[in-house]
Amino acid sequence: MTIRLGTETYQMEVPMGANLLLEAVSRSIPLPFHCTTGKCGTCQMRVIKGQENLSDYSEQELYRIDGEAISSGYRFACQTYVYGDVTIEAVP
């Protein structure tokens, strides 16, 4: 998994099915977050590549992220599970 956060890039291997936000936080990667339940939207990110290697959108994401943003690859890190190579970009 690769995370772009401003000018920093972090690369790591994560277990199959790992929660994206929890893996980043456990490695001290400063992804913004607040509630961890998909209600606040603070952990919104954009998938650069590897969308097919992520879990399906959760009900919280479908409710809180508009259709245009979804088609542009926006997700909530707290609601996303990793199943292969992926590159994401934190949304400022």
Secondary structure, 3 states (H helix, E strand, C coil): CEEEECCEEEECCCCCCEEHHHHHHHCCCCCCCCCCCCCCCCCEEEEEECHHHECCCCHHHHHHCCHHHHHCCEEEHHHCEECCCCEEEECC
